[in-house]
Amino acid sequence: MDNLSGQTLKGYELKELIGQGGFGAVYRAFQTLVKREVAVKIILPQYANHPDFIRNFEAEAQLIARLEHLHIVPLYDYWREPDGAYLVMRWLRGGSLQSSLRQGAWSIENAARLLDQMAAALTVAHRNNVIHRDIKPGNILLDQDGNAYLTDFGIAKNLESGDRAEEKGAVVGSPAYMSPEQIRSEDITPQTDIYSLGVVIYEVLTGEQPYGPNLTSSELIFKHLGEPLPELRKFRADLPAGLDLVIEKATAKRPDERFTDVIEFAKDFRKAVNLTATFGGLTPSTDVVTTETGSPLFTIKGAGTGRITIDAEALGIAMPEPENPYKGLRAFQEADAADFFGRSQLIERLQNRLMEDHPMARFLAVIGPSGSGKSSVVKAGVLPNLRKGALSGSDRWFYV
């Protein structure tokens, strides 16, 4: 792919190429209208018109837009053209965790903060039935203050719709961080991300990949299937012994032996190193901060007396947010298919119309008064069914 630095795309001035992979390239760019720096991800031309790849690219855009959280890299813009497809996202000046680890291991305190922030981001994803499936240092970006942000949901698994384009039996993920169930093409759960995050935290603490940096993909796969991670103190003697138990549980070979959720992982990590969660300069003392149910989270200094309750998400360890009870007040999107009901007969009629033996059968106009739910029935009803193959070959169609 030619270097597009210096060109302008829809008001985005491409400043420099900052990364290029097998399927796309990423540029640092400047959005002239609002005068801010952004990152522009561009699909490579040879894939631009391939239906399967574009479907994945579009699904990534929908997932990112749906997973709004402080520690998930936000999506600003998205569009497709005949010669390419584009994602515009937040530009983070700190580079990636992968780049940072080339300079060595992190402190326990900074590792705990990173784990808190990734646990917060993944809590939101898992609550929305989305499994990332590719947690690795290259997919964790940093700002100038060292805060972490999860990116690249390009191969994420949407458990609600099952709508991903990989072939059955395909091994999906990065071998150095891949869970045993991914390797075996077994069911994917939130524990899949916990395993990969456990491997990442091991590397953050030691500065080393647990099985070594020079193994082939096949060798790594065999290691993940049958060999526990080495003890942390093999690489770093100053780490508390209790951390080995936490990492061991996070990276257990059986998913049901891992942590129940990522929040539990983050909390046990802090217990093992005798750290309390900190945010905004708060430091430990004797005043107890609790959840709304009264369960103690940690202590802070100078808070006065008595019990204190504060927003858990602000602390980096996010508690699940309440679901929006008013979703029906806006048009349903394809990502809302699991919550869309009551229109099954209409959806069936529309699908049957598309199957009629008529030259114009594939042309379907949905007409109705404003606010009657035309967009919702198409986006959250008809399209998800078509992607699953409701019509012959519709799982391979190209959607715009």
N, C-alpha and C positions, 0 to 999 in steps of 0.2 A: 504494500500500500504506500503510495506517495505521501511524503510529509506535507500536510496541509497548513502548516504554520504560516501565519500572515493572511490567510483567507478569512472571510466573514460569512457566517451562516446564520441567517435569520436574526441578525442583531447580535450574534456572538462572535467576537474577534478571537480567532485561534492564535494563542501566543506561542506555545511550545508543546512539542510532543513529550509527554511524561511517562508513557508506558504503552507497550504494544504486545499483544498475545496472539494466539492462534486464530481468534475470531474477531478481534477488534482492536482499536487503539483509543487511548485516552489523552486528551489535550487540556492544558491549562488555558482558560479562555477568559475574556472580559465581556460582560453583558453591558453594552453601552447605555441602554435605556435606564437601568437602575444603578449603573456604575458599581458593579461588584464582580469579583473574580469567581469563576465557576469551573467545574470540571465537565468536559463534554466527552461522552463515550460514543464512539462511532463504530458501527458494524462494518467489517471489511466488504468491499464491493462484490467479491465472488460469492458472498453469502446473502447479499442484500435482497435477492428475490427468491431465496429458497424458503418455501412455506414452513417447513419444520423449524428452521432456525429463527425465522421472523416470529413464529408463534412463541418460541421461548423468550425472545427479546421483548415481545409485547407483554407476555406474562410477567416478566421481571418488572416492567414498568408498573403494571397493575398491582403487583405485590408491594413494591416500595411505597406507592401512593397509599396503599391500605394500611401499612404498618407505620403509623406515625409515632415516633418516640425520639426523645432527646439524643439517644445514643445509636440511632439508625440513621445513616447518611440520607438526608432528604432528597426527594426528586423535585426539581423545579420545573422541568419542561420535558416534552417527549413528542417526537413526530417521526413520520416515515416519508421517504421520497423514493422515486423509482430507482435511484442509484445508491440508496443508503438508508440507514435508520439511526436515530440519535437519542441519547439520554443526556439531560443536563442536570448535574447534581452539585451539591455543595463542594467547594474547593477547600481542602484541609491542608494547612501549611506544614504540619508536622511529619508528613510522609506516612509510611506504613509501619506497622509493628515489625514486619519482616526486616525493613531497613534498620530500625532501631536496634534489633537484636544482633546485628552484625557488629555492634559496638560492645556487646556483652550482656550479661544477665541484669535484670532489674532488681531493685531492692524489694524486700518482702512487702513493705508498705505500698509501693507503687503497683506491685503485682496484685495485692488485695484490692486496690482501687480499680484496676483494669477488670478484675474478675467481677466486682460489683456492677460495673457499667455494662459488661457483656451479659451478665445475668439479667439486668434490667431490660436490655434490648431483646434478649431471647424470650423473656417472660411474655412480652407483648406478642412476639411472633408465634410462640407456642399456644398462647391463648386464642390466637386467630387460626389455629390448626395449620400453621406453616412451619415446616422443618427446613432449616437452612441447608444442611448436608455438606457444606464446604467451609466449615470453620477452620481457619488457618491464619498465620500471621500476615499473609499478603492480603487478606480480606478484612483486616482490622486497621483502620486509619486513625491517625493521631492529629490533634490540634497542637498549637504551640505550647500549651500548658500540659501536654501529656495525657489529656482525656482521650478516651477510645470511642470509636464509632464503627459499627458493623456495616459492611457494604457487600455488594455482589451477591444478589439473590438469584443469579442466573440459572442455577440448577436446583433451586429450592423446591420442596415437595409440598404441594397444597393438599392436605389430607381431606379437605371438604369435597373438592371436585376431582382429585386425582389427575388433574389436567397438566401433565408434563409430557414432553414429546420423546423421552428416551424409550428405546426398545425394551421389551420385557427381558429380564435376565442381564441387562447391561449393568456394569459396575460403574457407579457414579460417585465422584469425589476425588480428593487428592490423596494418593497412597500413603504419604507420611503422616496423615492425620485421620485416616479412614477407620470407621468402626467395623468390627467383625460382621455385623448384620448387613452393612453396605456391601462388603466384599462377597457375602453369600447371597446377595440380592433378596434378603429377607425383609420383613415388615420394618418400616422406618417409623420411629417414635421420637419424642423429645429427648429420650436418653441417647439417641444417636448424636445429637449436638453436644450433649454433656460429655460423651466420650471424647469427641474431637477437641472440645474446649479444655478438657483435662490434659490432653497432650500438649496443647498450646501453653497452658499455665506451667507445665513441666519445663517447657523450653524457655519461658519467661524467667523462671526461677534459676535455671542452670546455665542458660545461654547455649544449650546443646539440644539437638534432637535426641530423644531417648534411645533410639536404635542406631544412631549414627547418621552422618550426612551423605555417605557415599554408597548406600545400598541401592540396588536396582528396585524397580517397582515390585517385581515378583518376590524379592527378599523381604521387602517391607510388608507385603501382604501376609506372608507366612508369620512374620513377627507379630503382627496385630492379631492374627487368628489364635496364636498359641503361647505367646511369651509375654509375661507381665512386664511392665515398664521397670527399668532398673531403679534402685533406690536413689532418691534425690542426692543424698550425701556422697554418692559416688563421684559427683561433679562439684558438690558444694557442701563442705563439712559443717558450715555454720547454720544450716537450716534445721529447725526443730524436727525431732523424730516424728511428731504427730502429723506432720504434713504428708509423710509417705502414706499414712492410712487414708487421708483425704483423697490424694491422687489415685491411690489404689482403688478406692470405691468409685470414683468418677470414671475410671478406665477399666472397670471390670469387664470381662469378656462377655458375660451375659447381661443383657439390658436390664433385667429385673433385679440385678444385684447392684445397680448404680443408684445414684440419688434420685429421689422422687421427682425433683424439679431443680432448676438451676439456682433458685434462691437458697435451697437447702445446701447446695454445693458451696455457695459464697459464704453463707453463715458458718458452716463447719470449717471452712478455710480460716476465717477470722478467729474462731475459737481455738484452732490448733496453734496459731501464732500469737494468741493473747492480744488481739487487736480489737478495738471497738470501731464501728463505722464512723467515719468523719466526713463532714461536708461544710464548706464555707468557713474553714478555720476553726470549727468547733473541736474541742479536745476533751478527753475522758475526765469524768469526775464521779460523784456519787448520785447524781440525780438520774432517775430512770426514765428513759424514753420508751414508750410502749406503742403497740399497735392498737387499733380501735377495740380489739377484743381483750386488751389488757396484757397480752404477751410481751415480755421485755425484749426490746431490740438491742439497745446499748445505752450508755450513759454519756452525758455531756456536762461541761463545766459552766458554772455561773448561771444556771437556769433557775435559781431560787429553790423553793422547797415544794414537795408534793409531786404528783404524777404529771408528766408532760406528754402530750400526743402531738406529733408533727407529721407532715406529709412524707410518707415513705419514699415516694418517687424522687423527691428532692435529695434524698440521701444516697442515691446511686443504686440501692437495692429496691427495685420497684415492686410494690405489691400490685396484684391484678386490679386494673381499673374496672369500674362498673360498666357494663355494656350500655350503649346508647339506646334508651327505650323509645326514641322517636325516629328510628331509621326510616320509617315509611313516609316521613315528611319531605324526603328528597327522593329523586329517582334512584331505583335500585341499579347497581352496576353488576357486571358479571361476577365480581368477587363476592357479591351478596347472595349468590344463588341458594345457599343453604338456608337463608332466612326468608326466601321468597316462596309464598304458597297461596293457595286459593284461586289460582288461574290455570289449573292443570287442563281443564277442558278446552280453554282458548289456545293454550300452547299446543295441545294435540291437534286442534283444527288447523293451526298455522303450519305445523309440520306435515300434516296430510295434504295440505294445499301444495307444498313444495314437492310432494311425491306424485302429483297427478301426471298422467301421460299427455302432456301438452307442451308445445314448443316454448310457451311463456311460463311454464310452471315454476321455474326458478326465479321469476320476477315476482316479488311479493311486496305490496304496499300495505302498511298498517295505518289505518286512518281512524281518527277519533277526536273528541273534544280535548282541548288543552287540560292537562291534569288528570286525564282518565287512565294513565298508566301505560301508554304505548311504548315508551322507551324501556320501562321496567320489564314488561313482558318479553320484549325482544332480548334485552341484555342479560337479564337474570333468569329468564325462562327458556327461550328458544336457543340462544347461542350456546349455553352450557351443554344442552342436549346434543346439538349438532357437533360440538367438539368431541363428544363421547361416541359419535357414530350413529346418531338417531336415523340418519339417511345413509344410504350406501356410499361409502367413501368420504362422508362429511368430516371424519376425524382427520383427514388429510387436506381439507380445504384451506385456502388462504383467506384470512379474515381481515377486513379493513374497517 
